[in-house]
Amino acid sequence: MRKWGFLLLATLLAVAPLSSCRDRSIPTGQTGQTTGTEGQSQQGTSRLDTILSRGKLICGVSGQLPGFSFVDEKGKYSGLDVDICRAIAAALFDDPEKVEYRNLNAKERFTVLQAGEIDILSRNTTFILSRDSSIGLEFAPIIFYDSQSIMVKKDSGIKSLKDFAGKSICVQTGTSTEQNLSDRMRQLGVKYTPVVFEDVNATFATYQEGRCQGVTADRSQLVSKRTTLPNSENNEILPVVMSKEPLAPAVKSGDPKWSDAVRWIVFAAVEAEDLGINSANIDRMAASTTDPNVKRLLGKEGDLGKSLGLANDFAFRIVKKVGNYGEMYDRNIGPKSVLKLDRGQNKLWKDGGLLYSPPFR
């Protein structure tokens, strides 16, 4: 027995040094190298590092929604979603034009993001639990609080969802809109016919042709697409609220360095408005302010940017080159735009809205 006991002890002592050499920086059950998509091919490599090395941001957008992301006949992109991409590029490269845009429909947008073909999805996407948990998205802060409604022709005689009994409704597939419509109509006991399309333009074109009696989408999208319809004044958006639709950019989950950077870049645009900093006064504010909150945000004090892997003046770059959140809102969907949407819930928290940034400290 003593002999076997001695041999067992000798074996344990021989194995112990080998086990202690394992890289403790790698969690149990993981290898030291991953084989994922671009930007995550080696241990410790973040998408942020890949983007900085590449020299441009690849941003997935709609490209078909005025006010949010729309490309004109000259190939120029504009909209609130586009400005989020430009703000990120400004923070990373001090140049908001270093963005490559990819037009994506609702059905393909998540697959393209998961495959690593884009760095960020900034495409009027609703922040919901299943997308955050099972699809593998990491959402940035909400940039637009919306709701779902429905649009009809003014002479249709339709005044409520119950009036759609036996009628058809155009809706885009691959969206939360499709399920929301089904849920609401089931609650009301209304039997209707959904007419679904992958392409947003086809959805609204079919409605315009009269092949469905209504078209449903986020209220902001209805306002936006109405401006593109012939005789737009003949269409009305009913005072119907089917759901909450908080819209936010998203990145692929599993890369906290990149998701943290995106999150705080968006918050920086909100915080700048909250502190009264805009593209017109930012040089003066940066040079003369005594407010420690402003100093930290603009990188004049502390090293908040460095902790994110960004330049310390990343927020200064955003506001200087793209503007604060209020400036982005006003020129794209607010009073300086064709849409002229009231900010409503999208006002700052101190003005009665829902927009709020955590402190920069």
C-alpha positions as CSV (number, residue, x, y, z in Angstrom):
1,M,0.0,0.0,0.0
2,R,2.9,2.4,0.8
3,K,4.4,1.7,-2.6
4,W,1.2,2.5,-4.5
5,G,0.7,5.6,-2.3
6,F,4.2,6.8,-3.2
7,L,3.6,6.3,-6.9
8,L,0.3,8.2,-6.8
9,L,1.9,11.1,-5.0
10,A,4.8,11.2,-7.5
11,T,2.3,11.3,-10.4
12,L,0.4,14.2,-9.0
13,L,3.6,16.2,-8.4
14,A,4.6,15.6,-12.0
15,V,1.3,16.7,-13.5
16,A,0.9,19.8,-11.3
17,P,3.6,22.0,-13.0
18,L,2.0,21.3,-16.4
19,S,-1.5,22.4,-15.3
20,S,-0.1,25.5,-13.7
21,C,1.4,26.6,-17.1
22,R,-2.1,27.0,-18.7
23,D,-2.8,30.6,-19.8
24,R,-5.0,32.0,-17.0
25,S,-6.2,34.8,-19.2
26,I,-8.2,32.3,-21.3
27,P,-11.5,31.3,-19.6
28,T,-12.0,27.6,-18.9
29,G,-13.5,25.9,-21.9
30,Q,-12.1,28.4,-24.5
31,T,-9.0,28.1,-26.7
32,G,-6.4,30.8,-27.0
33,Q,-7.4,31.6,-30.6
34,T,-10.9,32.1,-32.2
35,T,-11.8,31.6,-35.8
36,G,-14.6,34.1,-36.1
37,T,-15.3,36.8,-38.6
38,E,-13.1,39.8,-39.6
39,G,-11.9,41.6,-36.5
40,Q,-12.1,38.6,-34.2
41,S,-9.7,36.1,-35.7
42,Q,-7.1,36.2,-33.0
43,Q,-7.2,36.3,-29.2
44,G,-7.7,39.8,-27.9
45,T,-8.4,41.4,-31.3
46,S,-11.5,43.6,-31.2
47,R,-13.5,44.9,-34.1
48,L,-12.4,48.3,-33.0
49,D,-8.8,47.5,-33.7
50,T,-9.8,46.1,-37.2
51,I,-11.7,49.2,-38.1
52,L,-8.9,51.5,-37.0
53,S,-6.4,49.5,-39.1
54,R,-8.7,49.4,-42.1
55,G,-9.2,53.2,-42.0
56,K,-13.0,53.3,-42.5
57,L,-16.2,52.2,-40.9
58,I,-18.6,49.8,-42.7
59,C,-22.1,50.7,-41.7
60,G,-25.3,48.8,-42.6
61,V,-28.3,51.1,-43.4
62,S,-31.6,51.1,-45.2
63,G,-30.8,53.7,-47.8
64,Q,-34.5,53.9,-48.7
65,L,-36.0,55.9,-45.8
66,P,-35.8,59.7,-46.0
67,G,-34.9,61.2,-42.6
68,F,-33.2,58.1,-41.3
69,S,-31.1,56.7,-44.1
70,F,-31.5,57.7,-47.7
71,V,-29.2,57.8,-50.7
72,D,-29.9,60.5,-53.4
73,E,-29.3,60.3,-57.1
74,K,-25.7,61.5,-56.6
75,G,-24.9,58.7,-54.1
76,K,-24.9,61.0,-51.0
77,Y,-26.3,59.5,-47.8
78,S,-28.2,61.4,-45.2
79,G,-30.5,60.8,-42.2
80,L,-30.4,60.2,-38.5
81,D,-29.1,56.6,-38.8
82,V,-26.4,57.9,-41.3
83,D,-25.4,60.6,-38.8
84,I,-24.8,58.0,-36.2
85,C,-22.4,56.3,-38.6
86,R,-20.7,59.6,-39.3
87,A,-20.4,60.4,-35.6
88,I,-18.6,57.0,-35.0
89,A,-16.3,57.7,-37.9
90,A,-15.6,61.2,-36.6
91,A,-14.8,59.7,-33.1
92,L,-12.5,57.1,-34.7
93,F,-10.8,59.0,-37.5
94,D,-11.6,62.7,-36.9
95,D,-13.4,62.4,-40.3
96,P,-17.1,61.7,-40.6
97,E,-16.8,60.8,-44.3
98,K,-14.7,57.7,-43.6
99,V,-17.8,55.4,-43.9
100,E,-18.7,52.8,-46.4
101,Y,-22.5,52.3,-46.5
102,R,-24.2,49.0,-47.2
103,N,-27.9,49.1,-48.1
104,L,-29.7,46.2,-46.4
105,N,-33.3,45.1,-46.3
106,A,-35.1,44.1,-43.1
107,K,-34.8,40.4,-43.7
108,E,-31.0,40.2,-44.4
109,R,-29.7,42.9,-42.0
110,F,-29.1,40.6,-39.0
111,T,-27.4,37.8,-41.1
112,V,-25.0,40.3,-42.6
113,L,-24.1,41.7,-39.2
114,Q,-23.6,38.2,-37.7
115,A,-21.4,37.3,-40.7
116,G,-19.1,40.2,-40.0
117,E,-19.7,41.9,-43.3
118,I,-20.5,45.2,-41.6
119,D,-19.2,46.8,-38.4
120,I,-22.5,48.2,-37.2
121,L,-26.2,48.1,-38.1
122,S,-27.7,51.6,-38.0
123,R,-31.0,50.9,-39.7
124,N,-34.2,51.9,-37.8
125,T,-34.0,48.6,-35.8
126,T,-36.3,48.0,-32.8
127,F,-34.5,47.0,-29.6
128,I,-36.4,43.8,-28.4
129,L,-35.5,41.0,-26.0
130,S,-35.2,38.2,-28.6
131,R,-32.8,40.2,-30.7
132,D,-30.6,41.0,-27.7
133,S,-30.6,37.5,-26.4
134,S,-31.0,34.9,-29.2
135,I,-29.9,36.6,-32.4
136,G,-26.7,37.8,-30.9
137,L,-26.9,41.5,-31.1
138,E,-25.6,44.1,-28.7
139,F,-27.7,47.3,-28.8
140,A,-26.3,50.8,-28.5
141,P,-28.4,53.4,-26.7
142,I,-31.8,54.2,-28.2
143,I,-31.7,57.0,-30.7
144,F,-35.4,57.3,-31.5
145,Y,-38.4,56.4,-29.4
146,D,-41.1,55.4,-31.9
147,S,-44.4,53.5,-32.1
148,Q,-46.2,51.5,-34.7
149,S,-49.2,52.8,-36.6
150,I,-51.0,52.4,-39.9
151,M,-51.7,54.6,-42.9
152,V,-54.7,54.6,-45.2
153,K,-56.2,56.6,-48.0
154,K,-58.3,59.5,-46.7
155,D,-61.3,58.4,-48.8
156,S,-61.1,54.8,-47.6
157,G,-63.6,55.3,-44.7
158,I,-61.2,53.4,-42.4
159,K,-60.9,55.1,-39.0
160,S,-59.8,52.2,-36.7
161,L,-58.1,48.8,-36.8
162,K,-61.6,47.1,-36.5
163,D,-62.5,48.6,-39.9
164,F,-59.9,46.3,-41.5
165,A,-62.1,43.2,-41.0
166,G,-62.0,41.3,-44.3
167,K,-59.5,43.8,-45.8
168,S,-55.7,43.5,-46.5
169,I,-52.7,45.3,-44.9
170,C,-49.3,45.7,-46.5
171,V,-46.4,44.9,-44.1
172,Q,-42.7,44.3,-44.5
173,T,-41.6,40.8,-43.5
174,G,-38.6,40.2,-41.2
175,T,-39.7,43.0,-38.9
176,S,-41.2,43.3,-35.5
177,T,-44.0,45.2,-37.3
178,E,-45.3,42.0,-38.8
179,Q,-45.7,40.3,-35.5
180,N,-47.1,43.4,-33.7
181,L,-49.8,43.6,-36.4
182,S,-50.7,40.0,-35.9
183,D,-50.8,40.2,-32.1
184,R,-52.9,43.4,-32.1
185,M,-55.5,42.1,-34.6
186,R,-55.7,38.8,-32.7
187,Q,-56.4,40.8,-29.5
188,L,-59.2,42.7,-31.3
189,G,-60.6,39.6,-33.0
190,V,-60.2,41.1,-36.5
191,K,-59.6,38.8,-39.4
192,Y,-57.5,40.5,-42.1
193,T,-55.2,39.5,-44.9
194,P,-51.5,40.4,-44.5
195,V,-49.7,41.2,-47.8
196,V,-45.9,40.8,-47.0
197,F,-42.8,42.0,-48.9
198,E,-39.1,41.9,-48.2
199,D,-38.5,45.3,-49.8
200,V,-39.8,48.5,-48.2
201,N,-40.4,50.2,-51.5
202,A,-42.4,47.3,-52.8
203,T,-44.5,47.4,-49.6
204,F,-45.5,51.0,-50.1
205,A,-45.8,50.8,-53.9
206,T,-48.4,48.0,-53.5
207,Y,-50.3,50.1,-51.0
208,Q,-50.2,53.1,-53.4
209,E,-51.6,50.9,-56.2
210,G,-54.6,50.1,-53.9
211,R,-53.8,46.3,-53.7
212,C,-54.0,46.6,-49.9
213,Q,-56.2,49.0,-47.9
214,G,-53.6,50.0,-45.4
215,V,-49.9,49.9,-44.7
216,T,-48.3,49.5,-41.3
217,A,-44.8,50.4,-40.1
218,D,-43.2,52.6,-37.4
219,R,-44.9,56.0,-37.3
220,S,-41.7,57.7,-38.3
221,Q,-41.4,55.4,-41.3
222,L,-45.0,56.1,-42.4
223,V,-44.3,59.9,-42.2
224,S,-41.1,59.4,-44.1
225,K,-42.5,57.2,-46.9
226,R,-45.6,59.3,-47.3
227,T,-43.4,62.1,-48.6
228,T,-42.4,59.9,-51.5
229,L,-45.9,58.9,-52.6
230,P,-47.7,60.6,-55.4
231,N,-50.5,62.9,-54.0
232,S,-49.0,62.4,-50.5
233,E,-51.7,64.6,-49.0
234,N,-54.3,62.0,-49.8
235,N,-52.9,59.6,-47.2
236,E,-53.4,59.8,-43.5
237,I,-51.8,58.1,-40.5
238,L,-54.4,56.9,-38.1
239,P,-54.1,57.8,-34.4
240,V,-53.4,54.2,-33.6
241,V,-50.5,52.9,-31.4
242,M,-49.9,49.2,-31.7
243,S,-46.6,48.9,-29.9
244,K,-43.5,50.6,-28.5
245,E,-40.7,50.8,-31.0
246,P,-37.4,52.0,-29.5
247,L,-34.9,52.2,-32.4
248,A,-31.2,51.7,-31.8
249,P,-28.0,50.8,-33.6
250,A,-26.6,47.4,-33.0
251,V,-23.3,45.5,-33.2
252,K,-22.5,41.8,-33.0
253,S,-22.3,40.6,-29.4
254,G,-19.2,39.2,-27.8
255,D,-16.9,42.2,-28.4
256,P,-17.2,44.4,-25.3
257,K,-14.4,46.8,-26.5
258,W,-16.3,47.6,-29.7
259,S,-19.8,47.7,-28.1
260,D,-18.5,50.0,-25.3
261,A,-17.0,52.4,-27.8
262,V,-20.2,52.6,-29.8
263,R,-22.3,53.0,-26.7
264,W,-20.4,55.9,-25.4
265,I,-20.0,57.6,-28.8
266,V,-23.8,57.7,-29.0
267,F,-24.1,58.9,-25.4
268,A,-21.6,61.6,-26.1
269,A,-23.9,63.2,-28.7
270,V,-26.7,63.2,-26.1
271,E,-24.6,64.5,-23.3
272,A,-23.2,67.3,-25.4
273,E,-26.8,68.6,-26.0
274,D,-27.6,68.2,-22.3
275,L,-24.5,70.4,-21.5
276,G,-25.4,73.0,-24.1
277,I,-22.5,72.1,-26.4
278,N,-23.1,72.3,-30.1
279,S,-21.1,72.6,-33.3
280,A,-21.2,76.4,-33.3
281,N,-19.9,77.0,-29.7
282,I,-17.7,73.9,-29.1
283,D,-14.4,75.7,-29.7
284,R,-15.3,78.4,-27.2
285,M,-16.6,75.9,-24.7
286,A,-13.4,73.8,-25.0
287,A,-11.1,76.8,-24.5
288,S,-12.9,78.7,-21.7
289,T,-15.1,76.4,-19.7
290,T,-14.6,75.9,-16.0
291,D,-17.3,73.2,-15.8
292,P,-15.6,69.9,-15.0
293,N,-18.4,68.0,-16.7
294,V,-17.7,69.8,-20.0
295,K,-13.9,69.4,-19.5
296,R,-14.2,65.6,-19.0
297,L,-16.6,65.2,-22.0
298,L,-14.4,67.1,-24.4
299,G,-11.2,65.4,-23.2
300,K,-9.7,68.5,-21.5
301,E,-9.5,66.7,-18.2
302,G,-9.1,63.0,-17.4
303,D,-8.6,60.2,-19.8
304,L,-12.1,58.8,-20.5
305,G,-11.5,58.4,-24.2
306,K,-8.3,56.4,-23.6
307,S,-10.2,54.0,-21.4
308,L,-12.4,53.1,-24.4
309,G,-9.6,52.7,-26.8
310,L,-10.5,56.1,-28.4
311,A,-8.8,59.5,-28.7
312,N,-9.4,61.5,-25.5
313,D,-11.1,64.2,-27.6
314,F,-13.5,61.7,-29.3
315,A,-16.6,63.6,-28.1
316,F,-15.1,66.9,-29.3
317,R,-14.6,65.4,-32.8
318,I,-18.2,64.2,-32.9
319,V,-19.8,67.5,-32.0
320,K,-17.4,69.6,-34.1
321,K,-17.9,67.5,-37.3
322,V,-21.4,66.1,-36.9
323,G,-23.2,68.0,-34.1
324,N,-24.9,67.0,-30.9
325,Y,-28.0,64.8,-30.9
326,G,-30.4,67.8,-31.2
327,E,-28.6,69.1,-34.2
328,M,-28.8,65.6,-35.9
329,Y,-32.5,65.4,-35.1
330,D,-33.4,68.9,-36.3
331,R,-31.7,68.6,-39.7
332,N,-32.9,65.1,-40.5
333,I,-36.4,64.6,-39.1
334,G,-37.1,67.8,-37.1
335,P,-38.0,71.4,-37.9
336,K,-35.2,71.8,-40.5
337,S,-36.2,68.7,-42.4
338,V,-39.1,67.9,-44.8
339,L,-40.6,65.5,-42.2
340,K,-40.8,68.1,-39.4
341,L,-41.4,65.5,-36.7
342,D,-42.0,66.9,-33.2
343,R,-39.4,65.6,-30.8
344,G,-42.0,64.4,-28.3
345,Q,-40.5,61.5,-26.3
346,N,-37.2,62.2,-28.0
347,K,-36.6,65.4,-26.1
348,L,-33.9,65.4,-23.4
349,W,-35.0,64.1,-19.9
350,K,-34.9,67.6,-18.5
351,D,-37.3,68.8,-21.2
352,G,-39.9,66.1,-20.5
353,G,-38.5,63.5,-22.9
354,L,-36.8,60.1,-22.5
355,L,-33.2,60.9,-23.7
356,Y,-30.6,60.5,-21.0
357,S,-26.9,59.9,-20.9
358,P,-25.1,58.4,-17.9
359,P,-22.5,60.7,-16.4
360,F,-19.1,61.1,-18.1
361,R,-16.8,60.5,-15.2
